[in-house]
Amino acid sequence: MPSELSDVADLLRVGYSELNIAYCLGEESAYERARAIFAEAETACQDRPALLWWLARLYADLGFFADSAAALSALLTARPGNA
């Protein structure tokens, strides 16, 4: 976990766990919980671009390519004043 995300590290660990359950077991409810946790982390995070990059890589690593593309798209539109 990058140090830039230390303010939301606990949320990201829980979200990762839920997303991993969704990936391994195909549980749609775990996927929805992960998405909600990541949305909460995005609201609380001080470094939104770092979070979006981390999420894009996580989603891609687990095969959630549409979510990865969405995170990368949001990263491209993120500006320092909007973070």
Long-range contacts (C-beta under 8 A, 24 or more apart in sequence): 1-54, 2-50, 2-54, 4-46, 4-47, 4-50, 5-45, 5-47, 5-50, 5-51, 5-54, 7-44, 7-45, 7-46, 8-41, 8-44, 8-45, 8-51, 11-37, 11-38, 11-40, 11-41, 11-44, 12-37, 12-38, 12-41, 12-51, 12-54, 15-41, 16-58, 19-58, 19-59, 19-62, 19-64, 20-62, 23-62, 23-63, 23-64, 35-67, 46-83, 47-83, 48-78, 48-82, 48-83, 49-75, 49-78, 49-83, 52-78
